[in-house]
Amino acid sequence: MPQILTFLGQSRSSCAIASVAFARQLAQQGARVLWMTQDSGPLPAALWGQSLSTEAQTMGANVWALQFQAAQLLEKSWDVVKGIEAQYLRNPLLKQVFGQELVLLPGMEDALTLDAIRGLYDSQTYDYLIFDGVSGKASLRMWGLPEQMDWYIRRFQKVLAESELAQALSPFIQPIAGAVLNISGSQESINQPVQQARSFLEAGRMVVQSGQRLLSFLVTTADPADVEMARYLWGSSQQIGMTVGGAIAYHSQPDPQAFAPLPLHAFPTLGDGNWQPLMAAVPSLDVAVQNAPAPVVVNETEKQVKLFLPGFTKTDIDLTQYGPEVTITAGDQRRNLFLPGSLKNRSVQGAKFQEDYLILSF
Amino acid sequence: MPQILTFLGQSRSSCAIASVAFARQLAQQGARVLWMTQDSGPLPAALWGQSLSTEAQTMGANVWALQFQAAQLLEKSWDVVKGIEAQYLRNPLLKQVFGQELVLLPGMEDALTLDAIRGLYDSQTYDYLIFDGVSGKASLRMWGLPEQMDWYIRRFQKVLAESELAQALSPFIQPIAGAVLNISGSQESINQPVQQARSFLEAGRMVVQSGQRLLSFLVTTADPADVEMARYLWGSSQQIGMTVGGAIAYHSQPDPQAFAPLPLHAFPTLGDGNWQPLMAAVPSLDVAVQNAPAPVVVNETEKQVKLFLPGFTKTDIDLTQYGPEVTITAGDQRRNLFLPGSLKNRSVQGAKFQEDYLILSF
């Protein structure tokens, strides 16, 4: 299976430069590499020395690049949506609306990009997929989508199933299904697509939460605000269970302690399109994955869950249990812990924050 | 009514610095200013010299600041959603789900932020609301939300109303409404909330598309990629009908022709927290609004629509008419032209791109 790499930092150009250096180095080592960017502006063409398109184009031996265009992704996905509609509805109505006229709402772009990456990942055409996003915070929301969406489904499915509303609606389900649906309307036939969606999201979550499948690097410059932001994004990324394999200091030498226990790799400045010095600084990915701290460690025997949350202090972290799951809010990311059966639906007995770890006892 | 200011550029810190300089200068002139940021990282506190919270806090005479936290905005909005549900449903089910456990999906943050700004705007507590977003592209999606959302409603409402699906469902509407709704289920009572939503979005669109209500500035640095990106965001912003009042060159002197006919204002580097030289460089907002090119000029007599699209070439712009409206795609922004009655539902007879203007004849 391919490995996806992503870069988190405040400086847009430093993140893009680091990602291109990785792409060039891995391609030089013989791997097939696809560099993908969400940046529809002029930066990607400047870094590659040629314009990019929405389809993968060769940028040299073993390396391809493409520029996602949300409007175009939306057109493609619309055909898929129409196909699903036609599967379930007797009289599809969406055929009257054309993909070419659909406009973009906030969030659509990230969902469409993630789906496009999923397609490229499943195609197994490349050994590495290198993703260049436009903002670290937005990228984390994107990678968190499978886990978060699954939470909405499991939570609301339960609430709806047990509700008086569902009881009041139940006499109408069969006759309506008979009138408009291609499927029977039985509980089973309605549950099936929901289960399909959940398996699909589960597959996405497994990729995001495995360092061998998705590995991220922090990027910083000499600016102290960039160092702080990289640390903040580090902690935030742990909230979606993402593995961070190292920190990259572009054209700078920050205090390595700021990112301990991660290795800090110094990347020299890109000058006159000479990528060799940067490529030479690209670290081994195998070593990065092996040494990366795990975002979550579950110990079922000791009924303990340890969450790695670097870059935060105790006061930045909020722990609540309003719903059926334990909710952790930190770095403007919120997570409901999806726990194994033995720890599910239990109350937290104790919590402490110690050396960058939040330790929960059940 | 207050005026909202927003800043578009690639360099995150330069945009934030420019926005703070505007806030400080306008406050010094005696206006009540609220500076609002979507940046939940450490940069805002560094620029203001004190930590920010989710509630407006004073930063000096006449100036307040706050840091939006998406998770907290979601909790507040959830109570509103529950209120609406209780208005329409006999047996509300959402009361079983707590705002404190809701997680964030892509797009939610922008929608919630826009709604929070709307509340602050309507409160009329401030003369200026200065918005600091984390990415230019994401900010444009946010400001475009009212127009784009309205398009989805008007397009799909029409398709649904004329569909066989609606006919097939119509016998069920009255009995279901009787079983679960607090309202009658007549066409009128169902249309009413849709009309309310559309008026609400229309009010938002009027604010976004009036320079006196929302004014933006481009921000660039000496980096040629930043100049290019500012030009790109300029063209993209015209696609949502936003007025751009000028360009700001932070710590740099780019070719003023790059932004003609906009005035280019040189902002000196921020050093040792001394804001005075930057504040002195803040231009007059009245002059900026007066001289700003209009994004769209509609001439009903000549049956002509002129769209200002700077920073693009003819090949960057795509013009189609699949649906009932004219669709323009440029800068990864797509717009369906909402035209006055006399030009509505007509085909484009001719189109040319001349001196940064796309001129359509109907």
Interface residues (C-beta under 8 A of the other chain):
Chain A: Q10 S11 R12 S13 S40 G41 P42 L43 A46 Q69 A70 A71 L89 R90 N91 L93 L94 Q96 V97 F98 Q100 E101 L102 V103 L104 L105 P106 G107 M108 E109 D110 A111 V134 S135 K137 A138 R141 M142 G144 L145 Q148 M149 W151 Y152 R155 F156 V159 L160 S163 E164 L165 A168 L169 P171 F172 P175 I176 A179 V180 D223 P224 A225 E228 M229 Y232 L233 T320 Y322 G323 E325 T327 T329 G331 D332 Q333 R334 R335 N336
Chain B: Q10 S11 R12 S13 S40 G41 P42 L43 A46 Q69 A70 A71 L89 R90 N91 L93 L94 Q96 V97 F98 Q100 E101 L102 V103 L104 L105 P106 G107 M108 E109 D110 A111 V134 S135 K137 A138 R141 M142 G144 L145 Q148 M149 W151 Y152 R155 F156 V159 L160 S163 E164 L165 A168 L169 P171 F172 P175 I176 A179 V180 D223 P224 A225 E228 M229 Y232 L233 T320 Y322 G323 E325 T327 T329 G331 D332 Q333 R334 R335 N336
